[in-house]
Each structure stands twice: as C-alpha cells, then as structure tokens.
C-alpha cells in the first residue's frame, strides 16, 4: 500500500512539473507566484503522504489531522497565489 502511495506521489510530482511549465508559458510568474506555487505543492505533498501513511497504519485520527494541518493551508495558498499573483499577470 505504501509503495502505491510513493508511485502516485511521483506521478503527482511529474504532473505538477508539467502544470508549472504550462503556467510559465501562459502567465508571467514573479518570485511571489513561484514561492506560492512551491509552498502549496509542498504542503499538498506532505498532506497526501502523511494522511495516506496514517490511514494505512490504522491511525485515522492522525490522518485526519494531517489533512487539516497540511491540506487546508495547501488549498488556501494555491487559491491565494492564483488570485493575487498569477491571474492578474496574464501575458
């Protein structure tokens, strides 16, 4: 089960890199946008790893707290970065 998690996290990382290249081609990204994108991705990656590992080990409360503590900031960072730094800077 953990092997599947690492495989899917690798696929997520590859997809995120493709998405970043797409964003770079269509939007003018400054350092604030880059920092927000990387931070949101890091929080999301930790959220998935923490939660999946916790649920696989039979600790659902820890998995739920991982989703709350890492998933919510990832979503907030992603939305705020998009609205404040990426969307207004269309090429």
C-alpha positions as CSV (number, residue, x, y, z in Angstrom):
1,X,0.0,0.0,0.0
2,X,2.8,2.4,0.8
3,X,4.5,1.5,-2.5
4,X,1.4,2.7,-4.3
5,X,1.5,5.9,-2.4
6,X,5.1,6.6,-3.5
7,X,4.2,5.8,-7.1
8,X,1.2,8.1,-7.0
9,X,3.2,10.9,-5.3
10,X,5.8,10.5,-8.1
11,X,3.1,10.9,-10.7
12,X,1.7,13.9,-8.8
13,X,5.2,15.5,-8.9
14,X,5.5,14.9,-12.6
15,X,2.1,16.3,-13.3
16,X,2.8,19.3,-11.1
17,X,6.0,20.0,-13.1
18,X,4.1,19.8,-16.4
19,X,1.5,22.2,-14.8
20,X,4.2,24.6,-13.8
21,X,5.7,24.6,-17.3
22,X,2.2,25.3,-18.7
23,X,1.8,28.2,-16.2
24,X,5.2,29.6,-17.1
25,X,4.3,29.6,-20.8
26,X,0.9,31.3,-20.4
27,X,1.5,33.6,-17.4
28,X,4.2,35.9,-16.2
29,X,5.4,34.4,-12.9
30,X,7.3,36.6,-10.4
31,X,9.1,35.3,-7.3
32,X,5.9,35.6,-5.2
33,X,4.0,33.4,-7.6
34,X,6.8,30.9,-7.7
35,X,7.1,30.8,-3.9
36,X,3.3,30.4,-3.5
37,X,3.2,27.5,-6.1
38,X,6.1,25.7,-4.5
39,X,4.7,26.2,-1.0
40,X,1.3,25.0,-1.9
41,X,2.7,21.9,-3.7
42,X,4.9,21.1,-0.7
43,X,2.0,21.3,1.7
44,X,-0.1,19.2,-0.6
45,X,2.6,16.6,-1.0
46,X,3.1,16.3,2.8
47,X,-0.6,16.2,3.3
48,X,-1.0,13.2,0.9
49,X,2.0,11.3,2.3
50,X,1.1,11.9,6.0
51,X,-2.6,11.1,5.6
52,X,-2.1,8.0,3.4
53,X,0.6,6.7,5.7
54,X,-1.6,7.3,8.8
55,X,-4.6,5.6,7.3
56,X,-2.6,2.7,6.1
57,X,-1.1,2.2,9.6
58,X,-4.6,2.3,11.1
59,X,-4.4,5.7,12.7
60,X,-7.3,7.6,11.1
61,X,-7.3,10.4,13.6
62,X,-3.7,11.2,12.7
63,X,-4.6,11.1,9.0
64,X,-7.5,13.5,9.5
65,X,-5.2,15.9,11.4
66,X,-2.7,15.7,8.7
67,X,-5.3,16.6,6.2
68,X,-6.4,19.5,8.3
69,X,-3.0,20.8,9.2
70,X,-1.4,20.4,5.7
71,X,-4.3,20.1,3.2
72,X,-6.1,23.3,4.3
73,X,-3.0,25.5,4.1
74,X,-2.2,24.0,0.7
75,X,-5.6,24.9,-0.7
76,X,-5.5,28.3,0.8
77,X,-2.0,29.0,-0.6
78,X,-3.0,27.7,-4.0
79,X,-6.1,29.8,-4.2
80,X,-4.5,33.0,-2.9
81,X,-1.5,32.6,-5.1
82,X,-3.7,32.2,-8.1
83,X,-5.9,35.1,-7.3
84,X,-3.3,37.6,-6.2
85,X,-0.1,36.8,-8.3
86,X,-0.9,34.5,-11.2
87,X,-4.2,35.5,-12.7
88,X,-3.5,39.3,-12.9
89,X,-0.2,38.7,-14.6
90,X,-1.6,37.1,-17.8
91,X,0.8,37.5,-20.8
